[in-house]
């Protein structure tokens, strides 16, 4: 019971912000960092560690 009370006290002391402000902050962060995001801009084939490696074919 003491652990539960301590956990609730810690959670009650957390500073909270409105959801709208959190969304605005998240959108601002995403827009500022989208140029460096490989999911948005893509990855060059030479830097891709998951590219298909073609092996030697000896005929």
PDB file of N, CA, C and O in Angstrom, chain B, residues numbered from 101:
ATOM      1  N   UNK B 101       0.822  -1.192   0.000  1.00  0.00           N
ATOM      2  CA  UNK B 101       0.000   0.000   0.000  1.00  0.00           C
ATOM      3  C   UNK B 101       0.872   1.265   0.000  1.00  0.00           C
ATOM      4  O   UNK B 101       0.536   2.259  -0.644  1.00  0.00           O
ATOM      5  N   UNK B 102       2.003   1.212   0.736  1.00  0.00           N
ATOM      6  CA  UNK B 102       2.894   2.375   0.783  1.00  0.00           C
ATOM      7  C   UNK B 102       3.488   2.665  -0.589  1.00  0.00           C
ATOM      8  O   UNK B 102       3.638   3.825  -0.972  1.00  0.00           O
ATOM      9  N   UNK B 103       3.830   1.602  -1.336  1.00  0.00           N
ATOM     10  CA  UNK B 103       4.381   1.805  -2.675  1.00  0.00           C
ATOM     11  C   UNK B 103       3.362   2.479  -3.588  1.00  0.00           C
ATOM     12  O   UNK B 103       3.705   3.355  -4.382  1.00  0.00           O
ATOM     13  N   UNK B 104       2.122   2.062  -3.466  1.00  0.00           N
ATOM     14  CA  UNK B 104       1.065   2.657  -4.284  1.00  0.00           C
ATOM     15  C   UNK B 104       0.874   4.128  -3.947  1.00  0.00           C
ATOM     16  O   UNK B 104       0.729   4.961  -4.842  1.00  0.00           O
ATOM     17  N   UNK B 105       0.874   4.446  -2.661  1.00  0.00           N
ATOM     18  CA  UNK B 105       0.707   5.835  -2.232  1.00  0.00           C
ATOM     19  C   UNK B 105       1.883   6.680  -2.712  1.00  0.00           C
ATOM     20  O   UNK B 105       1.687   7.800  -3.186  1.00  0.00           O
ATOM     21  N   UNK B 106       3.096   6.157  -2.595  1.00  0.00           N
ATOM     22  CA  UNK B 106       4.276   6.902  -3.063  1.00  0.00           C
ATOM     23  C   UNK B 106       4.217   7.131  -4.572  1.00  0.00           C
ATOM     24  O   UNK B 106       4.554   8.211  -5.057  1.00  0.00           O
ATOM     25  N   UNK B 107       3.786   6.103  -5.310  1.00  0.00           N
ATOM     26  CA  UNK B 107       3.676   6.243  -6.759  1.00  0.00           C
ATOM     27  C   UNK B 107       2.633   7.299  -7.125  1.00  0.00           C
ATOM     28  O   UNK B 107       2.864   8.110  -8.021  1.00  0.00           O
ATOM     29  N   UNK B 108       1.520   7.294  -6.457  1.00  0.00           N
ATOM     30  CA  UNK B 108       0.473   8.285  -6.732  1.00  0.00           C
ATOM     31  C   UNK B 108       0.935   9.698  -6.390  1.00  0.00           C
ATOM     32  O   UNK B 108       0.601  10.649  -7.097  1.00  0.00           O
ATOM     33  N   UNK B 109       1.695   9.839  -5.319  1.00  0.00           N
ATOM     34  CA  UNK B 109       2.232  11.165  -4.962  1.00  0.00           C
ATOM     35  C   UNK B 109       3.192  11.665  -6.030  1.00  0.00           C
ATOM     36  O   UNK B 109       3.165  12.842  -6.389  1.00  0.00           O
ATOM     37  N   UNK B 110       4.046  10.770  -6.544  1.00  0.00           N
ATOM     38  CA  UNK B 110       4.980  11.169  -7.595  1.00  0.00           C
ATOM     39  C   UNK B 110       4.226  11.588  -8.853  1.00  0.00           C
ATOM     40  O   UNK B 110       4.570  12.587  -9.485  1.00  0.00           O
ATOM     41  N   UNK B 111       3.204  10.825  -9.212  1.00  0.00           N
ATOM     42  CA  UNK B 111       2.427  11.154 -10.403  1.00  0.00           C
ATOM     43  C   UNK B 111       1.648  12.452 -10.230  1.00  0.00           C
ATOM     44  O   UNK B 111       1.438  13.179 -11.201  1.00  0.00           O
ATOM     45  N   UNK B 112       1.222  12.749  -9.019  1.00  0.00           N
ATOM     46  CA  UNK B 112       0.483  13.984  -8.774  1.00  0.00           C
ATOM     47  C   UNK B 112       1.380  15.215  -8.899  1.00  0.00           C
ATOM     48  O   UNK B 112       0.894  16.310  -9.185  1.00  0.00           O
ATOM     49  N   UNK B 113       2.686  15.041  -8.686  1.00  0.00           N
ATOM     50  CA  UNK B 113       3.625  16.162  -8.732  1.00  0.00           C
ATOM     51  C   UNK B 113       4.175  16.426 -10.131  1.00  0.00           C
ATOM     52  O   UNK B 113       4.938  17.373 -10.324  1.00  0.00           O
ATOM     53  N   UNK B 114       3.805  15.614 -11.097  1.00  0.00           N
ATOM     54  CA  UNK B 114       4.292  15.803 -12.463  1.00  0.00           C
ATOM     55  C   UNK B 114       3.622  17.030 -13.071  1.00  0.00           C
ATOM     56  O   UNK B 114       2.406  17.202 -12.990  1.00  0.00           O
ATOM     57  N   UNK B 115       4.451  17.878 -13.684  1.00  0.00           N
ATOM     58  CA  UNK B 115       3.914  19.076 -14.335  1.00  0.00           C
ATOM     59  C   UNK B 115       3.206  18.660 -15.619  1.00  0.00           C
ATOM     60  O   UNK B 115       3.780  17.940 -16.436  1.00  0.00           O
ATOM     61  N   UNK B 116       2.005  19.092 -15.799  1.00  0.00           N
ATOM     62  CA  UNK B 116       1.203  18.716 -16.960  1.00  0.00           C
ATOM     63  C   UNK B 116       0.968  19.930 -17.847  1.00  0.00           C
ATOM     64  O   UNK B 116       0.892  21.066 -17.380  1.00  0.00           O
ATOM     65  N   UNK B 117       0.856  19.649 -19.155  1.00  0.00           N
ATOM     66  CA  UNK B 117       0.555  20.702 -20.118  1.00  0.00           C
ATOM     67  C   UNK B 117      -0.694  20.290 -20.891  1.00  0.00           C
ATOM     68  O   UNK B 117      -0.995  19.099 -20.977  1.00  0.00           O
ATOM     69  N   UNK B 118      -1.418  21.240 -21.450  1.00  0.00           N
ATOM     70  CA  UNK B 118      -2.609  20.890 -22.232  1.00  0.00           C
ATOM     71  C   UNK B 118      -2.237  20.060 -23.464  1.00  0.00           C
ATOM     72  O   UNK B 118      -1.141  20.200 -24.008  1.00  0.00           O
ATOM     73  N   UNK B 119      -3.144  19.211 -23.891  1.00  0.00           N
ATOM     74  CA  UNK B 119      -2.914  18.353 -25.050  1.00  0.00           C
ATOM     75  C   UNK B 119      -2.659  19.190 -26.298  1.00  0.00           C
ATOM     76  O   UNK B 119      -1.823  18.829 -27.127  1.00  0.00           O
ATOM     77  N   UNK B 120      -3.365  20.294 -26.435  1.00  0.00           N
ATOM     78  CA  UNK B 120      -3.179  21.142 -27.617  1.00  0.00           C
ATOM     79  C   UNK B 120      -1.753  21.690 -27.681  1.00  0.00           C
ATOM     80  O   UNK B 120      -1.173  21.771 -28.763  1.00  0.00           O
ATOM     81  N   UNK B 121      -1.194  22.059 -26.552  1.00  0.00           N
ATOM     82  CA  UNK B 121       0.183  22.562 -26.526  1.00  0.00           C
ATOM     83  C   UNK B 121       1.162  21.436 -26.836  1.00  0.00           C
ATOM     84  O   UNK B 121       2.140  21.654 -27.551  1.00  0.00           O
ATOM     85  N   UNK B 122       0.917  20.239 -26.312  1.00  0.00           N
ATOM     86  CA  UNK B 122       1.787  19.102 -26.595  1.00  0.00           C
ATOM     87  C   UNK B 122       1.754  18.761 -28.084  1.00  0.00           C
ATOM     88  O   UNK B 122       2.788  18.439 -28.670  1.00  0.00           O
ATOM     89  N   UNK B 123       0.567  18.831 -28.700  1.00  0.00           N
ATOM     90  CA  UNK B 123       0.442  18.571 -30.136  1.00  0.00           C
ATOM     91  C   UNK B 123       1.184  19.616 -30.956  1.00  0.00           C
ATOM     92  O   UNK B 123       1.872  19.280 -31.920  1.00  0.00           O
ATOM     93  N   UNK B 124       1.047  20.876 -30.575  1.00  0.00           N
ATOM     94  CA  UNK B 124       1.755  21.950 -31.279  1.00  0.00           C
ATOM     95  C   UNK B 124       3.263  21.763 -31.179  1.00  0.00           C
ATOM     96  O   UNK B 124       3.976  21.924 -32.169  1.00  0.00           O
ATOM     97  N   UNK B 125       3.753  21.424 -29.989  1.00  0.00           N
ATOM     98  CA  UNK B 125       5.184  21.194 -29.795  1.00  0.00           C
ATOM     99  C   UNK B 125       5.677  20.015 -30.633  1.00  0.00           C
ATOM    100  O   UNK B 125       6.756  20.074 -31.222  1.00  0.00           O
ATOM    101  N   UNK B 126       4.891  18.956 -30.683  1.00  0.00           N
ATOM    102  CA  UNK B 126       5.267  17.778 -31.460  1.00  0.00           C
ATOM    103  C   UNK B 126       5.284  18.075 -32.952  1.00  0.00           C
ATOM    104  O   UNK B 126       6.190  17.638 -33.661  1.00  0.00           O
ATOM    105  N   UNK B 127       4.294  18.814 -33.432  1.00  0.00           N
ATOM    106  CA  UNK B 127       4.257  19.179 -34.845  1.00  0.00           C
ATOM    107  C   UNK B 127       5.431  20.093 -35.210  1.00  0.00           C
ATOM    108  O   UNK B 127       6.025  19.947 -36.278  1.00  0.00           O
ATOM    109  N   UNK B 128       5.757  21.021 -34.333  1.00  0.00           N
ATOM    110  CA  UNK B 128       6.881  21.924 -34.567  1.00  0.00           C
ATOM    111  C   UNK B 128       8.186  21.138 -34.635  1.00  0.00           C
ATOM    112  O   UNK B 128       9.015  21.379 -35.512  1.00  0.00           O
ATOM    113  N   UNK B 129       8.368  20.194 -33.705  1.00  0.00           N
ATOM    114  CA  UNK B 129       9.583  19.366 -33.688  1.00  0.00           C
ATOM    115  C   UNK B 129       9.689  18.532 -34.967  1.00  0.00           C
ATOM    116  O   UNK B 129      10.761  18.443 -35.566  1.00  0.00           O
ATOM    117  N   UNK B 130       8.581  17.925 -35.379  1.00  0.00           N
ATOM    118  CA  UNK B 130       8.589  17.095 -36.591  1.00  0.00           C
ATOM    119  C   UNK B 130       8.913  17.926 -37.826  1.00  0.00           C
ATOM    120  O   UNK B 130       9.688  17.492 -38.678  1.00  0.00           O
ATOM    121  N   UNK B 131       8.329  19.114 -37.929  1.00  0.00           N
ATOM    122  CA  UNK B 131       8.607  19.977 -39.081  1.00  0.00           C
ATOM    123  C   UNK B 131      10.051  20.447 -39.106  1.00  0.00           C
ATOM    124  O   UNK B 131      10.635  20.575 -40.182  1.00  0.00           O
ATOM    125  N   UNK B 132      10.637  20.705 -37.953  1.00  0.00           N
ATOM    126  CA  UNK B 132      12.023  21.161 -37.894  1.00  0.00           C
ATOM    127  C   UNK B 132      13.009  20.052 -38.262  1.00  0.00           C
ATOM    128  O   UNK B 132      14.088  20.336 -38.782  1.00  0.00           O
ATOM    129  N   UNK B 133      12.655  18.801 -38.000  1.00  0.00           N
ATOM    130  CA  UNK B 133      13.586  17.698 -38.192  1.00  0.00           C
ATOM    131  C   UNK B 133      13.219  16.778 -39.358  1.00  0.00           C
ATOM    132  O   UNK B 133      13.806  15.705 -39.492  1.00  0.00           O
ATOM    133  N   UNK B 134      12.275  17.168 -40.194  1.00  0.00           N
ATOM    134  CA  UNK B 134      11.847  16.278 -41.260  1.00  0.00           C
ATOM    135  C   UNK B 134      12.904  16.114 -42.349  1.00  0.00           C
ATOM    136  O   UNK B 134      12.917  15.085 -43.025  1.00  0.00           O
ATOM    137  N   UNK B 135      13.784  17.083 -42.542  1.00  0.00           N
ATOM    138  CA  UNK B 135      14.815  16.960 -43.574  1.00  0.00           C
ATOM    139  C   UNK B 135      15.831  15.883 -43.234  1.00  0.00           C
ATOM    140  O   UNK B 135      16.432  15.296 -44.134  1.00  0.00           O
ATOM    141  N   UNK B 136      16.034  15.611 -41.942  1.00  0.00           N
ATOM    142  CA  UNK B 136      16.998  14.597 -41.528  1.00  0.00           C
ATOM    143  C   UNK B 136      16.345  13.242 -41.285  1.00  0.00           C
ATOM    144  O   UNK B 136      17.029  12.292 -40.903  1.00  0.00           O
ATOM    145  N   UNK B 137      15.046  13.134 -41.496  1.00  0.00           N
ATOM    146  CA  UNK B 137      14.321  11.896 -41.226  1.00  0.00           C
ATOM    147  C   UNK B 137      14.332  11.013 -42.472  1.00  0.00           C
ATOM    148  O   UNK B 137      13.791  11.392 -43.511  1.00  0.00           O
ATOM    149  N   UNK B 138      14.950   9.836 -42.367  1.00  0.00           N
ATOM    150  CA  UNK B 138      15.047   8.956 -43.530  1.00  0.00           C
ATOM    151  C   UNK B 138      13.700   8.349 -43.905  1.00  0.00           C
ATOM    152  O   UNK B 138      13.530   7.907 -45.041  1.00  0.00           O
ATOM    153  N   UNK B 139      12.747   8.315 -42.992  1.00  0.00           N
ATOM    154  CA  UNK B 139      11.420   7.804 -43.340  1.00  0.00           C
ATOM    155  C   UNK B 139      10.671   8.770 -44.236  1.00  0.00           C
ATOM    156  O   UNK B 139       9.784   8.360 -44.985  1.00  0.00           O
ATOM    157  N   UNK B 140      11.015  10.050 -44.170  1.00  0.00           N
ATOM    158  CA  UNK B 140      10.357  11.054 -45.001  1.00  0.00           C
ATOM    159  C   UNK B 140      11.127  11.263 -46.299  1.00  0.00           C
ATOM    160  O   UNK B 140      10.531  11.280 -47.376  1.00  0.00           O
ATOM    161  N   UNK B 141      12.440  11.421 -46.207  1.00  0.00           N
ATOM    162  CA  UNK B 141      13.245  11.767 -47.376  1.00  0.00           C
ATOM    163  C   UNK B 141      13.773  10.560 -48.126  1.00  0.00           C
ATOM    164  O   UNK B 141      14.154  10.683 -49.290  1.00  0.00           O
ATOM    165  N   UNK B 142      13.805   9.408 -47.498  1.00  0.00           N
ATOM    166  CA  UNK B 142      14.360   8.225 -48.139  1.00  0.00           C
ATOM    167  C   UNK B 142      15.845   8.103 -47.860  1.00  0.00           C
ATOM    168  O   UNK B 142      16.471   9.019 -47.326  1.00  0.00           O
ATOM    169  N   UNK B 143      16.391   6.974 -48.225  1.00  0.00           N
ATOM    170  CA  UNK B 143      17.797   6.697 -47.948  1.00  0.00           C
ATOM    171  C   UNK B 143      18.502   6.410 -49.265  1.00  0.00           C
ATOM    172  O   UNK B 143      17.940   5.764 -50.149  1.00  0.00           O
ATOM    173  N   UNK B 144      19.713   6.884 -49.392  1.00  0.00           N
ATOM    174  CA  UNK B 144      20.455   6.607 -50.610  1.00  0.00           C
ATOM    175  C   UNK B 144      20.825   5.124 -50.635  1.00  0.00           C
ATOM    176  O   UNK B 144      21.091   4.536 -49.586  1.00  0.00           O
ATOM    177  N   UNK B 145      20.842   4.523 -51.810  1.00  0.00           N
ATOM    178  CA  UNK B 145      21.130   3.090 -51.894  1.00  0.00           C
ATOM    179  C   UNK B 145      22.494   2.703 -51.329  1.00  0.00           C
ATOM    180  O   UNK B 145      22.654   1.590 -50.828  1.00  0.00           O
ATOM    181  N   UNK B 146      23.458   3.578 -51.399  1.00  0.00           N
ATOM    182  CA  UNK B 146      24.788   3.235 -50.885  1.00  0.00           C
ATOM    183  C   UNK B 146      24.833   3.227 -49.355  1.00  0.00           C
ATOM    184  O   UNK B 146      25.678   2.549 -48.771  1.00  0.00           O
ATOM    185  N   UNK B 147      23.937   3.969 -48.698  1.00  0.00           N
ATOM    186  CA  UNK B 147      23.901   4.006 -47.241  1.00  0.00           C
ATOM    187  C   UNK B 147      22.944   2.991 -46.634  1.00  0.00           C
ATOM    188  O   UNK B 147      22.912   2.830 -45.414  1.00  0.00           O
ATOM    189  N   UNK B 148      22.173   2.310 -47.453  1.00  0.00           N
ATOM    190  CA  UNK B 148      21.154   1.391 -46.970  1.00  0.00           C
ATOM    191  C   UNK B 148      21.796   0.075 -46.512  1.00  0.00           C
ATOM    192  O   UNK B 148      22.332  -0.658 -47.343  1.00  0.00           O
ATOM    193  N   UNK B 149      21.754  -0.243 -45.208  1.00  0.00           N
ATOM    194  CA  UNK B 149      22.354  -1.495 -44.742  1.00  0.00           C
ATOM    195  C   UNK B 149      21.504  -2.718 -45.094  1.00  0.00           C
ATOM    196  O   UNK B 149      21.975  -3.846 -44.951  1.00  0.00           O
ATOM    197  N   UNK B 150      20.269  -2.522 -45.550  1.00  0.00           N
ATOM    198  CA  UNK B 150      19.367  -3.627 -45.862  1.00  0.00           C
ATOM    199  C   UNK B 150      19.216  -3.869 -47.361  1.00  0.00           C
ATOM    200  O   UNK B 150      18.308  -4.584 -47.786  1.00  0.00           O
ATOM    201  N   UNK B 151      20.091  -3.284 -48.155  1.00  0.00           N
ATOM    202  CA  UNK B 151      19.982  -3.466 -49.601  1.00  0.00           C
ATOM    203  C   UNK B 151      20.310  -4.916 -49.968  1.00  0.00           C
ATOM    204  O   UNK B 151      20.991  -5.629 -49.230  1.00  0.00           O
ATOM    205  N   UNK B 152      19.813  -5.316 -51.109  1.00  0.00           N
ATOM    206  CA  UNK B 152      20.106  -6.667 -51.600  1.00  0.00           C
ATOM    207  C   UNK B 152      21.563  -6.740 -52.033  1.00  0.00           C
ATOM    208  O   UNK B 152      22.035  -5.930 -52.831  1.00  0.00           O
ATOM    209  N   UNK B 153      22.245  -7.705 -51.502  1.00  0.00           N
ATOM    210  CA  UNK B 153      23.651  -7.893 -51.872  1.00  0.00           C
ATOM    211  C   UNK B 153      23.688  -8.958 -52.965  1.00  0.00           C
ATOM    212  O   UNK B 153      23.273 -10.100 -52.765  1.00  0.00           O
ATOM    213  N   UNK B 154      24.188  -8.557 -54.099  1.00  0.00           N
ATOM    214  CA  UNK B 154      24.263  -9.492 -55.209  1.00  0.00           C
ATOM    215  C   UNK B 154      25.582 -10.253 -55.104  1.00  0.00           C
ATOM    216  O   UNK B 154      26.655  -9.661 -54.987  1.00  0.00           O
ATOM    217  N   UNK B 155      25.475 -11.532 -55.148  1.00  0.00           N
ATOM    218  CA  UNK B 155      26.658 -12.371 -55.039  1.00  0.00           C
ATOM    219  C   UNK B 155      27.298 -12.627 -56.391  1.00  0.00           C
ATOM    220  O   UNK B 155      26.736 -12.284 -57.431  1.00  0.00           O
ATOM    221  N   UNK B 156      28.437 -13.210 -56.367  1.00  0.00           N
ATOM    222  CA  UNK B 156      29.149 -13.572 -57.596  1.00  0.00           C
ATOM    223  C   UNK B 156      28.486 -14.800 -58.228  1.00  0.00           C
ATOM    224  O   UNK B 156      28.183 -15.779 -57.546  1.00  0.00           O
ATOM    225  N   UNK B 157      28.277 -14.729 -59.485  1.00  0.00           N
ATOM    226  CA  UNK B 157      27.729 -15.882 -60.201  1.00  0.00           C
ATOM    227  C   UNK B 157      28.816 -16.367 -61.168  1.00  0.00           C
ATOM    228  O   UNK B 157      29.213 -15.675 -62.105  1.00  0.00           O
ATOM    229  N   UNK B 158      29.262 -17.559 -60.897  1.00  0.00           N
ATOM    230  CA  UNK B 158      30.291 -18.142 -61.763  1.00  0.00           C
ATOM    231  C   UNK B 158      29.601 -19.140 -62.679  1.00  0.00           C
ATOM    232  O   UNK B 158      28.951 -20.085 -62.231  1.00  0.00           O
ATOM    233  N   UNK B 159      29.761 -18.904 -63.956  1.00  0.00           N
ATOM    234  CA  UNK B 159      29.113 -19.796 -64.927  1.00  0.00           C
ATOM    235  C   UNK B 159      30.112 -20.799 -65.431  1.00  0.00           C
ATOM    236  O   UNK B 159      29.774 -21.646 -66.258  1.00  0.00           O
TER     237      UNK B 159
END
